[in-house]
Every structure is written in structure tokens, then in C-alpha cells.
């Protein structure tokens, strides 16, 4: 029977994914009024004000010093944000979200190649099946939903997000989460300001667009809070699959708000990608439990005096 803490954690994760996806819908709406750089700047100013205040209040802004993995994570996050925000203007939210479900697959590949983590044949099989699902969604040469440039930038965003997650694994535990979030938010805001002119220049803001940017910033912060609560209260192996509910949110919002429902091939491909990811999470949970059992057995006294 599932314990109540896991149930609450699963609910928190679903809420977080919903909030993030609503934020993506706001991004897509505002992409028609301003370029991606301006949106990153305006939203970032409000997000920076909120998260910096919170980080300062909790004492997370102390001097940490330079760390290569922190720097890599920030750069990867910025690249992922720029490319994803830009692409959302040209593709449906359901399509973009379907491709983004492949991030865990690329994280596992990166962990095996660069971190030398052991990946067994079952997970490699899942990765290959998941990549087939990505190809089904993209349908090279037969996809009328997105152009080649949009698909390329979306895949770049996925790769950048995977690098971000891999780098996060190597960030020292002494670095506070809020410190990372603050650095990322500030960097994204500054880059947004820098690319406004190359992306078409400044567009006069309306009260409605400013209000939506504030809402997007608040949703981002609340979403992060729910993720933290989910990961602290529930078992990772139970909670992680609920991240994939973002796809359900994206399909609903894409269909209802933008009248852009996913086609059959996108749904099939997305189901393959999600199924592969869920199995990999399950398999990793099984391996972790076996490792814990071996560790426990090794620590049990045998009754023989080693002396």
C-alpha cells in the first residue's frame, strides 16, 4: 500500500508540473507580443526580485567561490531557456513538451559517457526505444508541424537541459539550492537583456503583458517550491514518474488555449518516450534497492571474531 507521504509528494509534483506548463503557455502567448530576449528580461526582473529576496532571507547568498559544475549548470540552463522560449513561438506546446520528455534519456546517456556510470542492457534498450519515439514525433521529412530550424533548436534545448541535470549531480552538497536558482535567474535575465536587439528590438509593454510576466515569474517560484516539497517528502523512485504529467498538462493547454491538439504520431511517439523513461526510473530503483541490501548484508556481524 502506498504511504500517505508518497501520495502527497506525487500530488505536489503534479502541481509543480502544472504550474510550469501554465508558465509555458504564458510564454507562448507573449511570444506574439515580444521577442524571447525581452520576455526573458521582463520575467527575469520579477523572478530575480522574488528569488533573491527569499535566498537572502534564508542566508543562501553567502560567498561560495567558483565551481566549474555550477558554472556549467548555469550556462546550460540559459541555453535551454533561450532555445525553448524561441521555439515555442513556432511549434505547438504539445509538440515541444513531447520532445522534452526525452531529457531523462539523454541524461542517462551523458551519465554513462561522461560520468562513467554503469548502464545495463535493459536501460540501453529503453534509451534506444525512447529515441525511436523521438523520431516518430519529429518524423524527419514528413513533419508539417515544425520546420527544420525549430526542431534543431528544440533538440538543442533538450541537450542543454540534459547537460544541466548532469552538472547538477556534480554540484557540491554545500551549495544551497536557492543559490543555484538565484544565479540561474540572474544569468538568464542578463542574457535576455543582451539579445533583445539581435532578436528584433524592444516592443512597448502593455499592462496585460507586464501582468502576465509577473504571473509567469510567480508560477516559476511556486513550482520550484512544490518540487522541493515533493522530493523531500516522497521516495524519488515513486515521485519522479509524476514529472511526465507535464505532457498531459501541455496537451490539454495546447488544445484548449491555442487550438493546437497533437496529431496521432505525436501521441504515439510521446507514449513511447514516456514509457521508456518510466521503466528506466523503475529499473534504477530496483538497482538502488539491491545495492542497499548488499550494503546491509555486508555490515551484519558474522559472529566470527576477526582477531
Buried (B, 14 or more C-beta within 10 A) or exposed (E): EEEEEBEBBBBBBBBBBBBBBBBBBBBBBBBEBBBBBBBBBBBBBBBBEBBBEBBEEEEBBEEBEEBEBBEBBBBBBBBBBBBBBBBBBBBBBBBBBBBBBBBBBBBBBBBBEEEEEEBEEBBBEBBEBBBEBBEBBBBEEEBEBBEEEBBEBBBBBBBBBBBBBBBBEBBEEEBBBBBBBBBBBBBBBBBBBEBBEEBEEEBEEEEEBEEBBBBBBBBBBBBBBBBBBBBEBBBEBBBBBBBBBBBBBBBBBBBEBBEBBBBEBBBBBBBBBBBBBBBBBBBBBEBEEEEEEEEEEEEEEEEEEEE
